[in-house]
Amino acid sequence: SMGVVEEKLLNVEKLSLILGHKGLGSFYNGEEVIKFFKQGGEAIEQVTIPQGNIIEILMSDEEEAEVSDEEEAEVSDKGEANTQSVPTSLDPVPVTVNHVDTVTSVWVTRADFYPAMDKLRDQLTDLDGRLAPKVVIQVGDIVVARFTGDGELYRAKVTSILNELASVLFVDVGDTEQQPVRGFMELPEQLKNLEHFAEKVRLKGWEHFEDSKEMRDLVDKELDKEGLTMTLDHLGEATFWEGGEEIEFNISTD
């Protein structure tokens, strides 16, 4: 079993704590993660913050840091918390998964953006047929393009141009397409400074799986749900939840 974290490891000048889901936390000295060691010598970077503990970062004149509740953080044998399945350290964020980019990454839109996205969609629909064509096009431009999936207008970023064909990323949903440059339209000034509503996140635990259409279809099926929520750990990797339960992907590795 693991011993307690020694207080001297946390007695550093620039101590910070990043809490992930399931009660796991990582301590940092500036930008460097503080590593703890099991009795066998194995280094780990996350420790369990026992349920009910209060973590305080107190800076004295000597910039000393203290950890409350007997000034110790207990580490389990596997570096995992024995807590309930619902994430407690990070609030789950309601999202919609718009597009599965690869087996390790998906594009999501947070529920907070739904009203603004609906308003943008209505504005572009009202402007359909009245927008000026985009004459000069460069990589990096944000244009208006018609998505072939539904025939509607969206904001799109030009990511590459070859002859008269351009690759675009639809910045509010995450889909990509190749389209003739002659079909792009000017984006009105009042819509240029709006935040992009799609966010690309990495799927936690999928880095060892080979990307394929079959695997992407599996991810799409499992995440095509209403009431979906998402948490991000300290590495920016996403875990998805339905009804307070983590979504598990049943994958055979045979």
N, C-alpha and C positions, 0 to 999 in steps of 0.2 A: 504494500500500500504506500501511498504518498505521505510525506510529512507536510508540515505547514510551511508556507512561504516565509522565508526569513525576512525580518523587518529591514535589515540593512540593504536588501536588494531594492527596496522601494524608497530608501532614503537618498534620493537624487534631486538635482536642482530643478529639472524641468519635467516633472512627473505628470502624465496624463493617462486617462483610462478610456478605452473604447469598448462599449458593451455590445456584444452580439446577441443573437437569439439563444434561447434555452439557458440563459444565465451565464454564458461564457464571456470572459472579458480578457482584453490584452492591455498590459501596461507598457507605456512608452517613456523613455528618457529622451526628450526632444523628438526626433524623428526615428530613433532607433528602438525597436521592440525589446523589452526586457525578457530574457529567457529564463525559465525555471527548469530544474532537473529532477527527474525521477530518481529513486534510489539506485536503479541500475545504470544511471548516467545518461539516459535518453533526454534530450532537450525538447521542451515544449514551449509554445508561445501563448497558449490560452489557458486560463485557470478558471475554475468554477467559483462564482460568487454565490455562497450559500443563500438559499431563499430566506428572506427576512433580514438579511444584513443590510447595513447602510454604509455606503462607500463615501468617504469625505476626502477631498484633497485640500489640505490646509497649508497655506504658505506663511511661515513665520518670517521673522527678520532674517533668519539663516536659511530661508527657503526650504524648510524641511517638510516632508510629506508624511501624513499619517493615514493609516487605514483603521476605521472604526470597527466596533464589534470585536474586541480583543485583539485588534490590529493584526489579523491574519486572514488569508484567503485560502480555503481548502482546495486541493486539487484531487480529482478522482483518478482511478487507475488508468482510465482510457482518455482522460482529458475531456470528458463529457459530463454535462450536468444531469443529475437524477431529478429533474423537475418535470412539471406537467408539459404536455405536448404543445400547448398554445404558447407562442413567443411572448416573453415577459419583459425582455430588455429593450426591444425595439417595437414600437407600435406598428402593427400590420397596416399597409396602405392599400386601399381598394384600387384595383387596376383592371384594365382589359388588355389581354394579349392580342395585338393586332397582326403580328407577322412573325413566323419562325424563320430567322435568318440562317442559322446553322444549328447543328445539334447542341452547340454550347451557348448560343445567344439568341435572344428573342427581343422584339420591339414591343413595348408596352405604353399605354397611356394611363396616367393617374386620374382617378375620378374627379379630383379637384379641377382638372382641365376640361371636363365634359361640357359645361356651359359655354366656355369660350370657344371650344371646338365646334359646337353646334352653331354658334353665331357666325364663325368664319365660314362654315359650310353654306349657311344661308346667304352670306354676302357674295360668295363666289357663284352661287346658283343665280342670284339676281344679276350678276355681271356677265353671265354666259351669253355670248354673242355680241358683247359690247366692248370686249377687251382688245387693245391694240396688239398686233403681232410683235413678238420680240425679234428685232432685226439683227442686232449684234449680240452674239452669245459667246460667253467664255466659261471655262471651268470655274466652278465656285458660285456662279450666278444662281439666284433664287428666282424661279420663273413660275408661271401658271401652266400646268400641263393636265391633259385629260387622262385619267387612269383607265386603262382598257378593261380593268376588272369590273367596274360598275358604270363607266362612261361619264363620271362626275369630274369636276375640276378640283384640283388640289395644288397646294404649294409644292414645288419640287426643286431640289438642288442638283445642278449639273455637275456630275462627278468625272465625266470623261467625254471627249468628242473625237470621233474618227470619221473623217470625210463629212457626210451630212447626217450621221447617226450619233446620237448622244445617249449616254447612260445617265439616268436620273434617280435620285432618292426622294421619295415622297416623305417630307420631313415631319408630317403630322400623323403618319401611320406606319412608316418603316419599310414599305414595299419598294422594290426597285424595278425599273423597266428600261428597255432601250427604245427610243423613239426618234423619228425624223425631227431635226432641229426646226424645220419650217412650221411645225405645229405648236411651238411654244408661244406663250403670250406674256405681255408685260404684267408684272405684279404691281398693283396700285400702291402708292406710297404709304397709305394708312395701314397696309397689311404687312409691310416689310419688317417692322420692329416687333411684331408679335413673337412671343416665345414659340419655339418648335414644340409641338405637343407630344411627339413620340420620343421615347427614351430607350436606348439599347442597353440591355443588362445581360450579364453572364449567368448561366444556370449553374448552381452549386452542385458539384459532384459529377459533372458530365465530361470532364476534360479527357477521360480515358476512352471515350466512345468515338468510333469512327463516324464521320459525317456521311449521311446517305439520305436519300429521299424517304426510305422506309423509316429511319429514325426520326427525321424531321416530322413526318406524318404522325408518328407516335406522340411526339411532344405536342404537336398542334392539337391532337385529339384530347390529350389529358388536360391541356390548359384552356380549352375552349369551353369555359364554364361561366355561369353567372355567379355573382357574389365572390369573385376571386380576390384574394388579398396577397400582398407580397412583402417580404422583409429582406433587407440587405445587410450582410454581415460587414465586418470591418475591412474585408477585401473587396467589397462591392459586388459580391456574388449573391444571386437572388434565390430565395426559397419561396414557393407558392403554397397557399393555404386555401382550404375550402371548408367553411363551417367550423373553423378553429382547429382543423386537422391538417397536418402537412400532406401535400399531394405526393404520393409515392408512385414511382414509375416501375412497373413490373417488367424487367428486362432480363432475358436469358443471356448469359455470357458464354454458353457452350459453343 
